[in-house]
Amino acid sequence: MTLIKSISGIRGTIGGRTGDTLNPLDIVKFTTAYATFIGKTKVAEQDKESAASQKLTIVVGRDGRISGPMVRDVVCGTLVGMGCDVIDIGYASTPTTELAVRMSGADGGIIITASHNPRQWNALKLLNSEGEFLTAADGQEVLDIAEREDFDYADVNSLGRVTIDNSFDDRHVQSVLDLRLVDAEAVRKAGFKVCVDSINSVGGLILPKLLERLGVDYKFLNGEVTGDFAHNPEPLEKNLQGIMNEMKTGRYDLGIVVDPDVDRLAFICEDGKMFGEEYTLVSIADYVLCEEVKNGNAASLATVSNLSSTRALRDITQKHGGHYTASAVGEVNVTTKMKEVGAVIGGEGNGGVIYPESHYGRDALVGIALFLTSLAKKGCRVSELRQVFPDYQIAKNRIDLTPETDVDAILVKVKEMFAQDPSAQVNDIDGVKIDFPDRWVHLRKSNTEPIIRVYSEASTMERADELGKQLMQVVYEMQ
């Protein structure tokens, strides 16, 4: 298992030989390279003399993983050795850490989390001074610095220091309640009862604070922050039988599922059936677009999701008179495109909601508050709300990579297969996506795991799966 270095950060498993996984030596090297990059960026933005007289301040937050304390200690020690002051915010969701960078006026941030990956994984997610992920170009510069090992550490009189600040969960929750389209009073009056699976990570700390402020009655499953995940932490139906069975008791209005760093969000209907992770963004975007139309902003409506997300967002955007755009996969690609087109909302079909009025990052707290507000105002059941939206089915398949897999050759072969088909639109900005009038399939190398993802969508799961399996066969034949 080699380290995965992408726009989603530096990611690997804990333990093993040097260079094979995410070990302390790697953590030091990439943290040092990141601090070097942030320092150069600050110098470029200011005059050299004033920049040199100021220490960098870096926020560090972590999810509940077992390896978190070890990685945190190495990261913070390395930053101090680089002469950086560190604001250690402890257990914190990814969106909380992003907001903490902005709220504290820091120069950057490091989130210690492997997001939806299993317990043996961890990662460094790198933020700029806006609390947003580094662009692909900036991330590549960090990797280049790490490769050169062109490092200068601070002398003993210039070492940084670590400050502990546990205030940002409360500040994050308050910022969500202050959003224009969040109606806490309407949610309180609705008297919702919810069941939450926070998968033994930081959602078990911050989500109760949000739900209490919204007046929501709740029960948590896997709420203790142990890092020993009770099930595979990716919020997919096959991993969520526990909360789905709990919902079938009929005691709740809504089931809420987050991943370990609380940037992905999935809902479960009152009858125990999945709302559909693809429809998290669709439903919240529908509410936001509807409210913007009511407020007289119809002329400027735009939405963005990535190429692997459902067409339903495009459909509801056009229904409200807006314009939809697709981006390459990866949160920074989505946010870049959102800024480019002035999107009022966007995100990813994996349950990632990005609402610029809050910040340019996936945020499950924002998603929960907007969804509950929408549900309260509509006065319907979750299952009834799901029926309002276009019904597409996505098959999400994956193929493990081998050392011999030539992904580039596979992509060329797939493009050639459909080049002469007049009904097929071929998009190669991120892997290869083949768009037909009534279905699509997207094949790409993952940013976060050593796999090829093959996503396909059609009117039925059978048709979607059939299309995906057609491309998967190409991969198998070439491995």
N, C-alpha and C positions, 0 to 999 in steps of 0.2 A: 504494500500500500504506500504510494507516494503522496506527498503533500499536494493538495489541490490549491492552486493559486489563480484566482479569478476576480471578477468584479464583485463577487460575494465574499471576498476576504481570503485569509490564509487558513486553511482547514485541513485537519487530519485526525487520526486516532491517537490516543494516548498510550505510550509504551512502544518498545521496539528499538531497532537500531537507528543510529543517527542518520537523518535524511530520509528514513522510511516512513516516519510518522511525525506528529506534532510533539516534539520533545523540548526540554528546557533550552537547549542550544538554539533550536529554530526560533523559539519564542524571543530569546534575547536578540537574535540577529534581525528578525523582522520588526520588532519593537524599536530597535535602534535605528533601522532604516526609515521607519515611519517618522520618528522624532526628528531625524536629519532632514527629511522631506518637509515637514511642517516648519522647521526652522528656516529652511531656504525660502519657503513660500512667504513667510512673514517678512524676511529681509527684502524680498522682491516687492512686497506691498508697501513697505516703509523705507525710509532712508536707513542705510546700514548702521549708522551710529545709534539712532534711537532704538532700532530693533535689537542691537547687540546688548543694550543696557537693560532689556526686559527679559525676564524668564518666560519660557513657554508654560502655559497651563493646559493640562490634558485631563479630561474626565475619563474615569474608568468605572464601568459597571459590568456586572456578570449575572448570568442566569443561575439556576440551581444545580448545575452539574457537579458530580462528585469531584471532578478534576478542577473545578473552578477556583478553590483557594490556592492550589499550587500555581495555576496559570496567573492568577491575580498577583501573587507575591513576586513572581518573576517579572511580570509586566511592570508593576509599580517600582520594583527595585531598579530595573533597567532605565525607566524614565527618570528616576532620581539621579542615577549615574550619568545621565545625559544632561543634567542640570535643569530638568523640568519640574515644576510644581505639579502635584497630582491631586485632583479632587476625587477621592474614592467614595463612590455612592453606594457601594456594597451590592446586595441583591437588587437588581433593577431590570426591568423589561428593556428590550431594544428601543422602543419609542421613548421611554423615560430617559434613557441615556442620551438619545438624540436631542430631546428637549433640554436636558441639563446642560449640554454644550452651549446652546443658545442662551439659556436663562442665566448662566454663570459668566458669559462672555469669554469662554475658554477658546483656545486656539485649535482644539481638536478633541477627539475622543476615541477610545478603544472599547468596543463591546466584546466581552468574552462570552461567546455563545456559538454553538453549532446549530442553532435554530431547531429545525425538525429532525435532525439526524439523531440516531440512537445514542445511548449513554456513553459509549466508549469514545465518541467524537468530541472535539472542541475546536474553537476557531477564534481568530482575531478579526473582527469587523472594524474597519478604519473609517473615521469620520473627519470631515473638514471643519472649519470654524463656523459653518452654518448648521452643524449637526446633521449633515447629509453625507451619504457614502461618497467616497472618492470616485471621480470619473475613471473610465478605463485608462486614459492617458496618464492621470496622476497615479493610479494604482501600478501601472507599468513602471513609472519612475521609481516608486518605492521598491519594486522587485529588482530594478537595475542597481539601485544603491546597495541593496542586500547582497546582490551577486558580486559587486565590486568590493564589498566590505570596507567602504570608504568612510570610516567612522572617526569622530573626535569626541571623546568623553570629557566630562567636566572635571576640573581640578577640585581639590578638597574644599576650597573656599566657595565654590560655585555649585555645589550639589543642590538638588531640589529638595522639596519636603512634601510629605503626604498629609492632606487634610481629609478627615472623615466628614461627610455631609449626607445625612439621611432624610433630608427634607423634600427630595424631589418627587417621591411618590405622591405626596399630598399636593404639591404644586402641579404635577401632571394632571391629577384628577380635577383640580380646580380649573385648569385651562380647558379641559373637556366640557365641564359644566358651563363655562363662559361662552361656548360657541353659539353663534347666532341661531343655528337650526336645531340645537338641543333644547328641548322643553322639559326641564326636570319636573315642573309642577304637573304637567300632563302625564308623565310617567308615574309619578307618585299617586295620582288619582286613579290610575288604571289598576293599581294593586297587583302587579305581576308577581308570580312565583316562578323562580327559575332554578334549574339544576346546572351546575358548572363543573366541568372536568378541566382542571388546571395542570394535570400531568406532573405533579410533584415538583413544580418549579415556581418561578416568581409570580405567575398569575395568581397563586394562592395567597399572595401578600397584598397585591395592589387591587385586584378585582373586588374583594370585599369592601374596600374603601369607596370604590365607585358605586357599587350597588347600594350600599347604605346611604350614600348621599342622594341617590335617585329614589330612595324609598322602596327598593325591591326586596322581597323576601327570597332568600336563597339557601340552597344546600350545595356543599362542595363535595366532589369525589376527587380523590388523589390530591387533596389540598395541602398536605404537608410538604414543605420544601426539603426533600431528601436527595434529589438528583437520581434516585433509584427508580426510574420511570416504571409505572405499573403496567404499561403496554407500549408498543411502538409509538413514539411521540408525534408522528405525522398525523394530522387530524383528518384521516380518511375513514370512510365507513367501515372498512375491514378491521380497523383498530379501535372502534368505538362501541363495541357491543355492550359494555358495562353501563354507560350513560344512556344508550338507546333502550336497554331493558328497564332502567330506572324511570325513563320518561313514559314507558308503557303503563306504569302504575296509574297514570292519569292525574297525578298530584301537581303537575307543573304546566305553566303556559309556554315555556321555552327552554330548550337545552342550549348551553353555550360551551363551546370547546375552543381552547387556545393551544398553541404549541409552546415549547419551553421558554421562548423569549417574548411571547405575547405580541407578535406582529402578524400572525395568521389567525383567522377567525372562522369557525364553522358553526352553523345553527342546526338544531334538531327540533322538529315539529312536536306539537303537544301529544301526538299519537305515537311518538317514538321513531318516526321515519325521518331520514335525512332531508333537510331543506336543500342540500346540495352546496358544496363549497364554492362552486362556480357562481352560485346565485347570491352569495354574501354581498359581493360588490354590486351585482345587478340590482338587488332590492334596495340597497342604500343609495345607489346612484339614482334610481327612479324617484325616491323621496326627495333627494337634493334637487334634481332637475325640475320636479313638479313645483317645489317651493320657489326656485329661481324664476320660473315662468310666472307664478303668482306675484312675485316681486318686480315684474316688468323687465327681467333680464334675459328674455328668450333669445334675443339677437346674438348674444355672446356665449351661448352654451357649447361646450366642447368636453369630450371625455376621451380617456386613453386607457387601453389595457394592452397586455403583451400578445404576441402572435399565438400563444398557446392557450388563450382564454376564450370563453364561449362567445358566439356571435350575438347572444342575447343582449349584451351591453350595447352593441351597435344598433340593434333593433329598437331598444327603448330610448336610446339617444335620439334616433331619427324620429321616433314617435313624438318626442317633445320639441322637435324642430331644431335639434342640435347636430353637431358634426362629430363623428367618431374617427379616431386614428389608432392604428396598431403600432407598437414599438417592438424592438427586440426584447427577449426575455432578460430579466435582471432589474432589480428595483431602480438602480441609477439610470438605466435606459428608459424606464417608464417615466421617472420624474423629469428627466431631460426633455422628453417629448411633451410632457404636460406643460412645462414652462414655455416651450416653443409655441404651442398652440393655445395657451391660456386656459387649460382645462379647469373646470370647477370641481371635478372629482376624477379619480382614476385608480388604477391598482392592478392586481393580478388575480387570475382565476383560482389561485390556490387559497383564496380567502384573505388576500391582502388589500386593505382599503387605505387609499392615500387621499387625504382631504386637505388641500393647500391652506385653507383658512386656519387650520391647526399647525401643520408643518408638512414638509415634503418627505414623508416616511410612512410605511405601513404601520397602522396603529389599531390594535384590536379594541382599545378603550373607546376611541372615537367611533369605531364601527358599532360597538354595542350601544352606545348612547344614542346615536342617530337611528339605529334600527328600532330600539325601544320607543323612541319618540314617534317614529313612523307608525309603529304598531298601535301605540296609544291613540294617535289621532285617527287612524283608520277604524279602530274598534273591531278588528277581525281576529280570527285565529291565525296562527302562523301557517298552518296547512292551507288555509283559504288564501292567504297572501301569496303563497307559492304558485297557486293556480293562475294568478294574474299575468305571469310572465311567459314569454315564448318558451316552449318546451324542447330543449335540445339535450342530447345525451353524449357525454364525452367518455371515451375509453382511454385510460391512462396506463400505457404499457411501458416497460423498461427492459433494456438489455444490458447485462454486465459487460464491461469492456475487458478485453484480454490484451496482453502486451503486443499481440500481433494485429490488433484491430486498426485498420487504416480508415479513420473516420472521414477524412477528406475524400478518399476514393469512393466511399459509400455514398457521400452526398452527391458527387458527380454522377454516379450511376443512377441515383434516384431522379435527378434533374433530367437526365437523358431519357428515362422511361416515359416522362410526361411532356417532353419538349414539343412533340407533334400533336398533342391533344388540344383541339381548339377550345374545349370546355374547361381546360385547366389553366389557372393562373399560377405561375411559379414565382415564389418570393424567396430569395436567398440571403437576406440581410442577417439571418440568424439560423444556421442550419438550412433546411429546405422545407418550405411550407407549400403544399399543393392545395389550392382553393378551387373547389367546384361550386356551381350554383347552389347545390343543396347539401354540401358536406365539405369537410377539409381534413387534411392530415399534416402533422408537423413533426419532423424528425430533427433532433439536435442533440449535441453533446451537453450534458449537465454542467452547470457552474459549480455545483455543490457536492456531487458524488461521482465516482468513476463508472458512469453509466451513460448509455444513450437513451434519451426519452423519446417515446413515440406516442404522441397525443393525436386523437382523431375524434371528430364530432359529426353527428348525423341526427336524423329524426328519431332513430331507435338505437339502442345499445348494440344490437346485432349488426346493423349496417356500419356503425362506427368501428366496432371491433374488427369486422371483416376488412375494412380499409386499412386499419392499423397493422393487422397481421400481414397484409400484402407487402407493406414496406419492411416489416420485421423479417420476412423471409429473405429479402435482398441482403440484409445485414448478416443473417446466419450463413448465407451462401458465400459471403466474402470474408468471413472470419477464419 
